[in-house]
Amino acid sequence: MAKHAHTFVETYQELVGFGLNRTMDENAVIFYLQKFSDDALMAVMRNRLTDDELSTLFDLISGLLRKHLNEAEYHHLFLKEDDKRS
């Protein structure tokens, strides 16, 4: 069974726009991130991104994870680790 899911992009039927309201902004970011992380797209993009772009992207994502997730959430939600720590 796969640990990761990208079902939002497969089922979302509304307008993908940004700047009209918070809900639409949230949905657009989810939609774009799931489309962006597609394996076929990343196979092309990874070789075209500059070192600075890779660093910027990594720093942004890791910074957001550190800011908004506690350690347990990071391990469970991002790393998809089973909680075996007691």
C-alpha positions as CSV (number, residue, x, y, z in Angstrom):
1,M,0.0,0.0,0.0
2,A,1.3,3.4,-1.0
3,K,2.2,5.8,1.9
4,H,1.7,8.9,-0.1
5,A,-1.5,10.2,-1.6
6,H,-2.2,13.0,-4.2
7,T,-5.9,12.5,-4.5
8,F,-6.9,16.2,-4.3
9,V,-5.6,17.0,-7.8
10,E,-7.5,14.0,-9.2
11,T,-10.8,15.0,-7.8
12,Y,-10.8,18.8,-7.6
13,Q,-13.3,20.2,-10.0
14,E,-13.4,23.9,-9.1
15,L,-11.6,26.9,-10.5
16,V,-7.9,26.9,-10.0
17,G,-7.2,30.6,-9.3
18,F,-5.3,32.7,-6.8
19,G,-6.0,36.0,-5.1
20,L,-9.8,35.9,-4.9
21,N,-10.3,34.4,-1.4
22,R,-8.5,32.2,1.1
23,T,-10.2,29.0,0.2
24,M,-9.5,29.3,-3.5
25,D,-5.8,30.3,-2.6
26,E,-5.5,27.2,-0.4
27,N,-7.0,24.9,-3.1
28,A,-4.7,26.4,-5.8
29,V,-1.6,25.8,-3.7
30,I,-2.6,22.2,-3.1
31,F,-3.4,21.7,-6.7
32,Y,-0.1,23.2,-7.9
33,L,2.0,21.4,-5.4
34,Q,0.5,18.0,-6.3
35,K,0.8,18.7,-10.0
36,F,4.4,20.0,-9.5
37,S,5.5,16.9,-7.5
38,D,4.3,14.5,-10.2
39,D,7.1,12.0,-11.0
40,A,7.1,12.5,-14.7
41,L,7.2,16.3,-14.3
42,M,9.9,16.1,-11.7
43,A,12.0,13.8,-14.0
44,V,12.2,16.8,-16.4
45,M,12.3,19.6,-13.9
46,R,15.1,18.2,-11.7
47,N,17.6,18.5,-14.4
48,R,16.5,22.0,-15.5
49,L,16.4,23.7,-12.1
50,T,19.6,25.6,-11.2
51,D,21.5,24.9,-8.1
52,D,20.1,28.1,-6.6
53,E,16.5,27.2,-7.6
54,L,16.9,23.7,-6.0
55,S,18.3,25.3,-2.8
56,T,15.5,28.0,-2.7
57,L,12.9,25.3,-3.1
58,F,14.4,23.0,-0.5
59,D,14.8,25.9,2.0
60,L,11.2,27.1,1.5
61,I,9.7,23.7,2.0
62,S,11.9,22.7,4.9
63,G,11.4,26.1,6.5
64,L,7.6,25.7,6.3
65,L,7.7,22.2,7.7
66,R,9.8,23.4,10.7
67,K,7.5,26.4,11.3
68,H,4.2,24.6,11.1
69,L,4.8,21.0,12.3
70,N,6.0,19.8,15.6
71,E,8.4,16.9,15.7
72,A,5.8,14.2,16.0
73,E,3.8,15.7,13.1
74,Y,6.9,15.9,11.0
75,H,7.7,12.2,11.5
76,H,4.1,11.1,11.1
77,L,2.8,13.3,8.3
78,F,5.9,14.2,6.3
79,L,8.3,11.3,6.8
80,K,5.4,8.8,7.0
81,E,7.0,7.0,9.9
82,D,5.1,4.7,12.2
83,D,5.2,6.1,15.8
84,K,7.3,3.5,17.5
85,R,8.8,5.9,20.0
86,S,7.4,5.6,23.5
